């Protein structure tokens, strides 16, 4: 019975849904939203949508985008996904300067702090690297192909980040592991020196992020399918503290009968100074805020910001120069969904900062009329201003979000007969009859 249920889930389409993603320029110059194959960018300085320039022509991607990120400097932006392409963009012109082809679908992407390298992870758990030009903007040569630098042994890598000092690259996977690897001076020869493993999650790790305590010291924060947010000393692989999100949500919202899988952590975002951590939870219509005491090495519940019942954030973003926390909801690759239905919904929280507990600085959700650049930004990033149309489409997204992350990342279990059938259907390992 269990095998049958898993197989049905596998082919239903919900397991392959692609959540909407959002990323903010580190200096507040722009904000980008990815939904399905569409990449939407809004220039916050000029106050207008960005026209992407891609020498390949047509859409920036031909299938669902699974990962987006800005470089630390803000000069570069990378997008990658199910079309097995990684695209690198210059953010001053939003011209695609490099298209990299992967052998497998891409699940995570990151840009080194010096803008010299782009790393991406495929569905087989291999991390690949490509060298950019000395200024981080131009292709080195036509033959500059991706080089594998590390791997997670056939486990999907869900999140990848460089440490603030650029010394390490952290990778998380669906098998509850976080690996911290020393990023070598010559990464083309591989990143073989493992600094530590951060082990403690009991289900898939969905997201990781670094937060600074000083110029030379930082910590790692992670969230996972076990409904926990964890604080790590990534240098030594030590677990410093754990926040049990499920216990707090049950207490606040009386979710006693809610299954663990529906309270998986969808995304985390530290504030600029690292004192706060915003947490998106799979079945929660809002954001949980945690206080992060980097001196005492503690995480503690602070408050929840509740939004309308139909809004469950799928991704979070913030910039160094702004107190705004950007959130987005949306999904693609669902059954019977047309490209015209690729709508997202934005909600922005202001005063995402250290002194939010003071009476004059409580975080607040911006009304649509208060959003920077108003309707122009919303139309560019959401795809529509028709609230009724949005509600209809996002209602189906809401149902998919409550079950899809766990189905997508949890390891599937098959009967012996089903495993043999799957082997016979694989192109790389045919079984002779």
Secondary structure as the mmCIF struct_conf table of DSSP 4:
data_model
#
loop_
_struct_conf.conf_type_id
_struct_conf.id
_struct_conf.beg_label_comp_id
_struct_conf.beg_label_asym_id
_struct_conf.beg_label_seq_id
_struct_conf.end_label_comp_id
_struct_conf.end_label_asym_id
_struct_conf.end_label_seq_id
HELX_RH_AL_P HELX_RH_AL_P1 UNK A 2 UNK A 12
BEND BEND1 UNK A 13 UNK A 13
HELX_RH_3T_P HELX_RH_3T_P1 UNK A 14 UNK A 16
STRN STRN1 UNK A 18 UNK A 19
STRN STRN2 UNK A 21 UNK A 24
TURN_TY1_P TURN_TY1_P1 UNK A 26 UNK A 27
BEND BEND2 UNK A 28 UNK A 29
STRN STRN3 UNK A 30 UNK A 35
TURN_TY1_P TURN_TY1_P2 UNK A 36 UNK A 37
STRN STRN4 UNK A 38 UNK A 43
TURN_TY1_P TURN_TY1_P3 UNK A 44 UNK A 47
STRN STRN5 UNK A 48 UNK A 49
STRN STRN6 UNK A 53 UNK A 53
TURN_TY1_P TURN_TY1_P4 UNK A 55 UNK A 56
BEND BEND3 UNK A 58 UNK A 58
BEND BEND4 UNK A 60 UNK A 60
BEND BEND5 UNK A 62 UNK A 63
STRN STRN7 UNK A 65 UNK A 70
TURN_TY1_P TURN_TY1_P5 UNK A 72 UNK A 73
BEND BEND6 UNK A 74 UNK A 75
STRN STRN8 UNK A 76 UNK A 81
TURN_TY1_P TURN_TY1_P6 UNK A 82 UNK A 83
BEND BEND7 UNK A 84 UNK A 84
STRN STRN9 UNK A 85 UNK A 90
TURN_TY1_P TURN_TY1_P7 UNK A 91 UNK A 94
STRN STRN10 UNK A 95 UNK A 101
BEND BEND8 UNK A 103 UNK A 104
STRN STRN11 UNK A 106 UNK A 111
TURN_TY1_P TURN_TY1_P8 UNK A 113 UNK A 114
BEND BEND9 UNK A 115 UNK A 116
STRN STRN12 UNK A 117 UNK A 122
TURN_TY1_P TURN_TY1_P9 UNK A 123 UNK A 124
BEND BEND10 UNK A 125 UNK A 125
STRN STRN13 UNK A 126 UNK A 131
STRN STRN14 UNK A 132 UNK A 132
TURN_TY1_P TURN_TY1_P10 UNK A 134 UNK A 135
BEND BEND11 UNK A 136 UNK A 138
STRN STRN15 UNK A 139 UNK A 139
TURN_TY1_P TURN_TY1_P11 UNK A 142 UNK A 143
STRN STRN16 UNK A 147 UNK A 151
BEND BEND12 UNK A 153 UNK A 154
STRN STRN17 UNK A 157 UNK A 162
TURN_TY1_P TURN_TY1_P12 UNK A 164 UNK A 165
BEND BEND13 UNK A 166 UNK A 167
STRN STRN18 UNK A 168 UNK A 173
TURN_TY1_P TURN_TY1_P13 UNK A 174 UNK A 175
BEND BEND14 UNK A 176 UNK A 176
STRN STRN19 UNK A 177 UNK A 182
TURN_TY1_P TURN_TY1_P14 UNK A 185 UNK A 186
HELX_RH_3T_P HELX_RH_3T_P2 UNK A 187 UNK A 189
STRN STRN20 UNK A 194 UNK A 199
BEND BEND15 UNK A 202 UNK A 203
STRN STRN21 UNK A 205 UNK A 214
TURN_TY1_P TURN_TY1_P15 UNK A 215 UNK A 216
STRN STRN22 UNK A 217 UNK A 224
TURN_TY1_P TURN_TY1_P16 UNK A 225 UNK A 226
BEND BEND16 UNK A 227 UNK A 227
STRN STRN23 UNK A 228 UNK A 233
TURN_TY1_P TURN_TY1_P17 UNK A 234 UNK A 237
STRN STRN24 UNK A 238 UNK A 244
HELX_RH_AL_P HELX_RH_AL_P2 UNK A 245 UNK A 253
TURN_TY1_P TURN_TY1_P18 UNK A 256 UNK A 257
HELX_RH_3T_P HELX_RH_3T_P3 UNK A 260 UNK A 263
STRN STRN25 UNK A 265 UNK A 270
TURN_TY1_P TURN_TY1_P19 UNK A 272 UNK A 273
BEND BEND17 UNK A 274 UNK A 275
STRN STRN26 UNK A 276 UNK A 281
TURN_TY1_P TURN_TY1_P20 UNK A 282 UNK A 283
BEND BEND18 UNK A 285 UNK A 285
STRN STRN27 UNK A 286 UNK A 293
TURN_TY1_P TURN_TY1_P21 UNK A 294 UNK A 297
STRN STRN28 UNK A 298 UNK A 306
TURN_TY1_P TURN_TY1_P22 UNK A 309 UNK A 310
BEND BEND19 UNK A 314 UNK A 314
STRN STRN29 UNK A 315 UNK A 317
TURN_TY1_P TURN_TY1_P23 UNK A 320 UNK A 321
STRN STRN30 UNK A 325 UNK A 329
STRN STRN31 UNK A 331 UNK A 332
BEND BEND20 UNK A 333 UNK A 333
TURN_TY1_P TURN_TY1_P24 UNK A 335 UNK A 336
HELX_RH_3T_P HELX_RH_3T_P4 UNK A 339 UNK A 341
STRN STRN32 UNK A 345 UNK A 350
BEND BEND21 UNK A 353 UNK A 353
TURN_TY1_P TURN_TY1_P25 UNK A 354 UNK A 357
BEND BEND22 UNK A 358 UNK A 358
TURN_TY1_P TURN_TY1_P26 UNK A 359 UNK A 360
STRN STRN33 UNK A 364 UNK A 365
HELX_LH_PP_P HELX_LH_PP_P1 UNK A 366 UNK A 367
HELX_RH_3T_P HELX_RH_3T_P5 UNK A 368 UNK A 370
BEND BEND23 UNK A 371 UNK A 371
TURN_TY1_P TURN_TY1_P27 UNK A 372 UNK A 373
HELX_RH_AL_P HELX_RH_AL_P3 UNK A 374 UNK A 382
BEND BEND24 UNK A 383 UNK A 383
HELX_RH_AL_P HELX_RH_AL_P4 UNK A 387 UNK A 409
BEND BEND25 UNK A 410 UNK A 410
HELX_LH_PP_P HELX_LH_PP_P2 UNK A 411 UNK A 412
HELX_RH_AL_P HELX_RH_AL_P5 UNK A 416 UNK A 424
TURN_TY1_P TURN_TY1_P28 UNK A 425 UNK A 425
BEND BEND26 UNK A 427 UNK A 429
HELX_LH_PP_P HELX_LH_PP_P3 UNK A 430 UNK A 432
#
